[in-house]
Amino acid sequence: MKTSIIILTHNQLEYTLRCLDSINRHTEDYELILVDNGSTDGTAELLLKSSFKTVLNPGNEGFAKGCNQGLALAEGDTVLFLNNDVVVTPGWLTAMHRLLENEPLCGMVGPVSNYVSGPQQVHAGYGPGLAGLEAFAAERSQIWHGHFWEMPRLVGFCLLLRRSLALELGGFDERYGLGNYEDDDLCMRVRNGGWRLLTACDSFIHHYGHVTMNSLEEFDLPMLLERNKAIANAKWGEDLVELLYRRVPTLSCSIGTGDDANEASLNQTLNSIKGFADEIMLIHHGSDNSWETVWRAGQQRDIKTVRTSQRGEPAAAEAAIRQSGREYALWLRAGEELLPEEGRRFLTLRRKLPAGTALVSLQLSSGGSAVRMALVAAMPVWDPRAGGYAVAAAASSSGAVEAPIMLSVSSSREGLP
């Protein structure tokens, strides 16, 4: 998978050369695109002699516009927006690509670093300077291999996403000028599309931080932050950072299994909901003969498996509510699956769920709809005739209403309501 690495420069030649050297030593299958914003220290002259794709702006066009100029030249399957004041380490890009390829609905990925705002900053066990950097990064990569965090936002010093998605979103919003808030804005648009933002815990990048910004003459950071905050808040209708960090209701997804349960149908459903729920349970309401299949599936995936004392779906669906350790419960039957496009809509729904919503209907591929997601605190009960949850009148009159949002559920099983 080829990656177009887009780097902006504005003077600071020493940092740029250090960055490019580390990329050359630790990266495979990539193209370099450098956009220079009016450098006067020899950077532009160096780029003219290089084999890189280059854009030479006569003045400082800002971070967003420069990145968009680079995006227009990109030919890779993925694009990576990278600051020039970083030093990459072995395996840095491979680890981020692994998430983008393997995690469902992963829209954008970032690394961890020694210097970055928020949870992406981790303890840097090396120094002084870069002494011991590669050894530290290699050890961390081994310990944290395959681990990731899902984040409400990623910091723009290093962002990886598919080129098709970057183009679909139109790149960065150039109204933010020199910089600040343009990365938050992009994160918001990615999330609104139902995509996930992930941090690769096994990808470490050294970041000097604010090298270009601090070198700008007559640069007023507080004024720039205030200006761009006003632009962001006007665009989104409220404080963008608060919007990004707004708490998403937690979700428990239960998969009901009966005597027709088999490994193929269980895997079909489990694979389709990976990454969508905070908790997954298998709830078996069939006979002893089919229990072993369900139990084995739960053991293989290290998820909770519950066996109901009473047979039938109503008892199992109610057990899912009782066993749930989250705010909302989602009920699916073995064999049903959320298709990728519906998964994106589902993530968007969770992030924007109106306060007080007690019930959420899912539209079934076989026709009709059923309430399959319910607020646990509303004490929902299973209605066999409707094939979904319902809440008592007392709970409904307290402000809980059915959400007017329908989601499709695909199934290979015949005769589902």
C-alpha positions as CSV (number, residue, x, y, z in Angstrom):
1,M,0.0,0.0,0.0
2,K,1.7,3.2,-1.2
3,T,1.6,6.2,1.0
4,S,1.9,9.8,-0.1
5,I,3.8,11.6,2.7
6,I,3.0,15.4,2.7
7,I,5.4,17.7,4.6
8,L,5.2,21.5,4.9
9,T,8.3,23.5,5.3
10,H,8.9,27.1,6.3
11,N,12.6,27.5,7.0
12,Q,14.0,25.2,9.7
13,L,16.1,23.3,7.1
14,E,18.0,21.4,9.8
15,Y,14.8,19.9,11.1
16,T,13.6,19.1,7.6
17,L,16.7,17.2,6.7
18,R,16.7,15.2,10.0
19,C,13.0,14.3,9.3
20,L,13.7,13.2,5.7
21,D,16.7,11.1,6.7
22,S,14.6,9.2,9.3
23,I,11.8,8.6,6.7
24,N,14.4,7.3,4.2
25,R,15.8,4.9,6.8
26,H,12.6,3.6,8.3
27,T,9.9,3.7,5.7
28,E,8.9,1.6,2.6
29,D,6.6,2.1,-0.4
30,Y,6.0,5.9,-0.2
31,E,6.3,9.1,-2.2
32,L,7.4,12.4,-0.7
33,I,5.5,15.6,-1.4
34,L,7.0,18.8,0.1
35,V,5.3,22.1,0.1
36,D,7.4,25.1,1.0
37,N,5.8,28.2,2.4
38,G,8.2,30.9,1.4
39,S,11.4,29.7,3.1
40,T,14.5,32.0,3.0
41,D,17.1,29.7,4.5
42,G,17.9,27.5,1.5
43,T,15.1,25.0,1.9
44,A,13.4,26.0,-1.4
45,E,16.7,25.8,-3.3
46,L,17.3,22.3,-1.9
47,L,13.8,21.1,-2.9
48,L,14.3,22.4,-6.4
49,K,17.3,20.0,-6.8
50,S,15.5,17.0,-5.2
51,S,13.5,14.2,-6.8
52,F,10.5,14.9,-4.5
53,K,7.3,16.3,-5.8
54,T,7.4,20.0,-4.6
55,V,5.3,23.1,-4.4
56,L,7.1,26.4,-3.8
57,N,4.9,29.1,-2.5
58,P,6.2,32.6,-2.5
59,G,4.9,33.3,0.9
60,N,3.4,31.5,3.9
61,E,0.1,30.1,2.8
62,G,-0.6,28.4,6.1
63,F,-0.9,24.8,7.1
64,A,-4.3,23.9,5.7
65,K,-3.7,25.3,2.2
66,G,-0.2,23.8,2.0
67,C,-1.5,20.4,3.0
68,N,-4.3,20.7,0.4
69,Q,-1.7,21.6,-2.3
70,G,0.2,18.4,-1.4
71,L,-3.0,16.3,-1.4
72,A,-3.7,17.5,-5.0
73,L,-0.4,15.9,-6.1
74,A,-0.8,12.7,-4.1
75,E,-1.0,9.4,-5.9
76,G,-0.7,7.0,-3.0
77,D,-3.5,4.7,-1.6
78,T,-3.1,6.6,1.6
79,V,-1.9,10.1,2.5
80,L,0.0,11.1,5.6
81,F,0.2,14.7,6.7
82,L,3.5,15.1,8.7
83,N,5.2,17.9,10.4
84,N,8.8,18.6,9.4
85,D,10.0,18.8,13.1
86,V,9.6,15.0,13.7
87,V,11.9,12.0,13.6
88,V,10.3,8.7,12.8
89,T,11.3,5.3,14.0
90,P,11.4,1.7,12.7
91,G,7.9,0.3,12.0
92,W,6.1,3.7,12.6
93,L,4.1,3.6,9.3
94,T,3.5,-0.1,9.3
95,A,1.8,0.0,12.7
96,M,-0.5,2.8,11.6
97,H,-1.3,1.0,8.3
98,R,-2.2,-2.1,10.3
99,L,-5.0,-0.3,12.1
100,L,-6.3,1.4,8.9
101,E,-6.5,-2.0,7.2
102,N,-7.7,-4.2,10.0
103,E,-9.9,-2.2,12.3
104,P,-13.5,-1.8,11.1
105,L,-14.5,1.8,10.1
106,C,-11.0,3.2,11.0
107,G,-11.0,6.5,9.2
108,M,-7.8,8.2,10.5
109,V,-4.8,7.1,12.5
110,G,-2.1,8.9,14.5
111,P,1.0,7.7,16.5
112,V,2.1,8.4,20.1
113,S,4.9,10.9,20.8
114,N,7.0,12.5,23.4
115,Y,5.5,16.0,22.7
116,V,1.9,16.3,21.7
117,S,-1.3,17.6,23.4
118,G,-3.7,15.0,24.9
119,P,-3.4,11.3,25.5
120,Q,-1.1,10.7,22.5
121,Q,1.8,12.0,24.6
122,V,3.6,9.2,26.4
123,H,6.6,9.0,28.6
124,A,9.8,9.2,26.5
125,G,12.4,6.9,28.0
126,Y,15.4,8.2,26.1
127,G,17.6,11.2,25.9
128,P,19.1,13.6,26.1
129,G,18.3,14.7,22.6
130,L,17.8,11.6,20.4
131,A,20.2,9.3,22.2
132,G,18.5,6.0,22.7
133,L,15.4,7.0,20.6
134,E,15.4,4.0,18.2
135,A,16.0,1.5,21.0
136,F,13.2,3.0,23.1
137,A,10.8,2.9,20.1
138,A,11.7,-0.7,19.2
139,E,11.1,-1.9,22.8
140,R,7.8,0.1,23.0
141,S,6.7,-1.3,19.6
142,Q,7.2,-4.9,20.9
143,I,5.4,-4.3,24.2
144,W,2.5,-2.5,22.6
145,H,2.3,-4.4,19.4
146,G,-1.3,-4.4,18.0
147,H,-2.6,-2.2,20.8
148,F,-4.5,1.0,20.0
149,W,-6.8,3.7,21.6
150,E,-9.9,5.1,20.0
151,M,-9.8,8.8,20.4
152,P,-12.3,11.7,20.1
153,R,-9.6,13.7,18.2
154,L,-6.1,13.2,16.8
155,V,-3.4,15.9,16.7
156,G,-2.4,17.1,13.3
157,F,1.4,16.7,13.6
158,C,1.0,13.2,12.0
159,L,-2.3,12.0,10.4
160,L,-2.8,9.0,8.2
161,L,-6.0,8.3,6.2
162,R,-7.0,6.9,2.9
163,R,-6.6,9.3,0.0
164,S,-10.1,8.7,-1.2
165,L,-11.5,9.8,2.2
166,A,-9.2,12.9,2.3
167,L,-10.4,13.9,-1.2
168,E,-14.1,13.2,-0.3
169,L,-13.8,15.5,2.7
170,G,-12.0,18.2,0.7
171,G,-8.9,18.1,2.8
172,F,-8.4,20.8,5.4
173,D,-10.5,23.9,5.8
174,E,-8.3,26.7,4.6
175,R,-10.2,29.4,6.6
176,Y,-7.9,28.5,9.6
177,G,-5.0,30.3,7.9
178,L,-1.6,29.7,9.5
179,G,-2.8,26.9,11.7
180,N,-4.6,25.7,14.8
181,Y,-8.1,24.1,14.8
182,E,-7.8,22.8,11.3
183,D,-6.9,19.4,12.6
184,D,-9.8,19.4,15.1
185,D,-12.1,20.4,12.2
186,L,-10.9,17.5,10.1
187,C,-11.4,15.1,13.0
188,M,-14.9,16.3,13.4
189,R,-15.7,15.8,9.8
190,V,-14.2,12.3,9.8
191,R,-16.2,11.4,12.9
192,N,-19.4,12.8,11.4
193,G,-19.0,10.4,8.6
194,G,-19.2,7.5,11.0
195,W,-15.4,6.8,11.0
196,R,-13.3,6.0,14.0
197,L,-10.1,7.9,15.0
198,L,-7.4,5.5,16.3
199,T,-4.0,6.0,17.9
200,A,-1.4,3.2,17.2
201,C,0.3,2.6,20.6
202,D,3.1,0.8,18.8
203,S,4.0,3.7,16.5
204,F,6.3,6.2,18.2
205,I,7.5,9.5,16.6
206,H,9.8,12.0,18.2
207,H,8.3,15.5,18.0
208,Y,10.2,18.7,18.7
209,G,7.0,20.7,18.7
210,H,6.1,24.3,17.5
211,V,9.4,24.7,15.7
212,T,7.9,26.6,12.7
213,M,5.3,28.5,14.7
214,N,7.8,29.7,17.2
215,S,10.1,31.0,14.5
216,L,7.5,33.2,12.8
217,E,8.2,36.9,13.2
218,E,5.5,39.0,14.9
219,F,3.6,35.8,15.6
220,D,0.8,36.1,18.2
221,L,-0.3,32.6,19.2
222,P,-3.1,33.7,21.6
223,M,-4.6,36.0,19.0
224,L,-4.5,33.2,16.3
225,L,-6.1,30.7,18.7
226,E,-8.9,33.1,19.5
227,R,-9.4,33.9,15.9
228,N,-9.6,30.3,14.8
229,K,-11.7,29.3,17.8
230,A,-14.3,31.8,16.7
231,I,-14.2,30.5,13.1
232,A,-14.6,26.9,14.3
233,N,-17.4,27.7,16.7
234,A,-19.3,29.7,14.1
235,K,-18.9,26.8,11.6
236,W,-20.1,24.1,14.1
237,G,-22.6,26.1,16.1
238,E,-20.9,25.4,19.4
239,D,-17.4,25.0,20.9
240,L,-15.7,22.5,18.6
241,V,-13.4,21.0,21.2
242,E,-16.3,20.4,23.6
243,L,-18.2,18.9,20.7
244,L,-15.4,16.5,20.0
245,Y,-15.1,15.5,23.6
246,R,-18.8,15.1,24.2
247,R,-19.3,11.9,26.0
248,V,-20.7,9.1,23.8
249,P,-23.3,6.8,25.6
250,T,-21.8,3.3,26.3
251,L,-23.2,0.3,24.6
252,S,-23.5,-3.4,25.3
253,C,-24.3,-5.6,22.3
254,S,-25.9,-9.0,22.9
255,I,-26.2,-11.7,20.3
256,G,-29.1,-14.1,20.8
257,T,-28.5,-17.8,19.9
258,G,-30.9,-20.6,19.8
259,D,-30.8,-24.2,18.7
260,D,-30.0,-23.1,15.1
261,A,-26.8,-21.5,16.3
262,N,-23.7,-22.4,14.4
263,E,-20.1,-21.1,14.2
264,A,-20.6,-19.5,10.8
265,S,-23.7,-17.4,11.8
266,L,-22.0,-16.4,15.1
267,N,-18.8,-15.3,13.3
268,Q,-20.9,-13.4,10.8
269,T,-22.5,-11.2,13.4
270,L,-19.4,-10.9,15.7
271,N,-17.2,-9.8,12.8
272,S,-19.8,-7.2,11.7
273,I,-20.0,-5.4,15.1
274,K,-16.3,-5.4,15.9
275,G,-15.4,-2.0,17.3
276,F,-19.0,-0.7,17.6
277,A,-19.7,-1.7,21.2
278,D,-18.1,-1.3,24.6
279,E,-19.2,-4.8,25.6
280,I,-20.2,-7.9,23.7
281,M,-22.1,-10.9,25.1
282,L,-23.5,-14.1,23.7
283,I,-26.9,-15.0,25.2
284,H,-27.9,-18.6,24.6
285,H,-31.6,-19.5,24.9
286,G,-31.5,-22.9,23.2
287,S,-31.0,-26.5,24.3
288,D,-28.0,-28.3,25.8
289,N,-27.1,-29.6,22.4
290,S,-26.2,-26.2,20.9
291,W,-24.7,-24.7,24.1
292,E,-21.2,-26.0,23.5
293,T,-20.9,-24.2,20.1
294,V,-21.9,-20.9,21.7
295,W,-19.6,-21.4,24.7
296,R,-16.7,-22.2,22.5
297,A,-17.3,-19.1,20.3
298,G,-17.2,-16.9,23.4
299,Q,-14.0,-18.6,24.7
300,Q,-12.2,-18.1,21.4
301,R,-13.0,-14.3,21.4
302,D,-12.8,-13.8,25.1
303,I,-16.3,-12.4,25.5
304,K,-18.9,-13.1,28.1
305,T,-21.3,-16.0,27.4
306,V,-24.6,-16.3,29.2
307,R,-27.0,-19.2,29.3
308,T,-30.6,-18.5,30.2
309,S,-32.6,-20.7,32.5
310,Q,-35.7,-20.3,30.3
311,R,-35.9,-21.1,26.7
312,G,-36.8,-18.6,24.0
313,E,-35.8,-15.1,22.8
314,P,-37.9,-13.0,25.3
315,A,-36.1,-14.5,28.3
316,A,-32.7,-14.1,26.5
317,A,-33.4,-10.4,25.6
318,E,-34.4,-9.6,29.1
319,A,-31.2,-11.4,30.4
320,A,-29.2,-9.1,28.1
321,I,-30.7,-6.1,29.9
322,R,-30.0,-7.5,33.3
323,Q,-26.5,-8.6,32.5
324,S,-25.6,-5.3,30.7
325,G,-22.9,-3.2,32.2
326,R,-23.5,-0.3,29.9
327,E,-26.0,2.5,29.4
328,Y,-27.6,1.1,26.2
329,A,-28.3,-2.5,25.1
330,L,-28.3,-3.6,21.5
331,W,-29.9,-6.9,20.6
332,L,-29.0,-8.9,17.5
333,R,-29.7,-12.4,16.5
334,A,-26.9,-14.8,15.4
335,G,-26.7,-14.4,11.6
336,E,-27.6,-10.7,11.5
337,E,-25.0,-8.2,10.7
338,L,-24.4,-4.5,10.4
339,L,-23.0,-3.9,6.9
340,P,-20.1,-1.4,6.7
341,E,-22.2,1.5,5.5
342,E,-24.8,0.9,8.2
343,G,-22.0,0.6,10.7
344,R,-20.9,4.1,9.9
345,R,-24.5,5.3,10.4
346,F,-24.7,3.4,13.6
347,L,-21.5,5.1,15.0
348,T,-22.9,8.5,14.0
349,L,-26.1,7.7,15.7
350,R,-24.4,6.8,19.0
351,R,-22.4,10.1,18.9
352,K,-25.4,12.2,18.3
353,L,-28.1,10.3,20.3
354,P,-30.6,12.8,21.6
355,A,-30.7,13.0,25.4
356,G,-33.5,11.0,26.9
357,T,-33.9,8.6,24.0
358,A,-35.1,5.3,25.4
359,L,-35.6,3.2,22.2
360,V,-33.9,3.0,18.8
361,S,-35.5,1.1,15.9
362,L,-33.5,-0.9,13.4
363,Q,-34.8,-1.5,9.9
364,L,-34.5,-5.2,9.0
365,S,-33.4,-6.3,5.5
366,S,-36.3,-8.7,5.4
367,G,-38.7,-5.8,5.8
368,G,-40.2,-3.9,8.7
369,S,-38.5,-2.7,11.8
370,A,-38.0,-3.6,15.4
371,V,-36.7,-1.8,18.5
372,R,-33.4,-3.5,19.1
373,M,-31.5,-0.8,21.1
374,A,-32.8,0.4,24.4
375,L,-31.8,2.5,27.4
376,V,-31.1,0.1,30.2
377,A,-32.2,2.5,32.9
378,A,-35.7,2.7,31.2
379,M,-36.1,-1.0,32.2
380,P,-37.2,-2.2,28.7
381,V,-39.0,-5.5,28.3
382,W,-39.1,-7.7,25.3
383,D,-42.3,-7.7,23.2
384,P,-42.5,-11.0,21.3
385,R,-45.2,-9.7,18.9
386,A,-43.1,-6.7,17.9
387,G,-39.8,-8.6,17.9
388,G,-38.2,-5.8,19.9
389,Y,-37.9,-3.9,23.2
390,A,-40.5,-1.7,24.7
391,V,-40.6,0.4,27.9
392,A,-43.3,0.8,30.5
393,A,-45.7,3.7,30.2
394,A,-44.2,5.3,33.3
395,A,-40.8,5.4,31.7
396,S,-42.1,6.6,28.4
397,S,-44.0,9.5,30.0
398,S,-40.8,10.7,31.7
399,G,-39.3,12.0,28.5
400,A,-38.0,8.9,26.8
401,V,-39.1,8.7,23.2
402,E,-38.4,6.4,20.3
403,A,-35.6,7.7,18.1
404,P,-36.7,8.5,14.6
405,I,-33.6,6.8,13.2
406,M,-33.7,3.5,11.3
407,L,-30.7,1.3,10.7
408,S,-30.6,-1.6,8.3
409,V,-29.7,-5.1,9.5
410,S,-28.6,-7.6,6.9
411,S,-29.1,-11.4,7.5
412,S,-28.5,-14.6,5.7
413,R,-31.2,-16.3,7.8
414,E,-34.7,-16.8,6.3
415,G,-37.8,-15.8,8.1
416,L,-36.5,-13.1,10.4
417,P,-39.2,-10.6,11.4
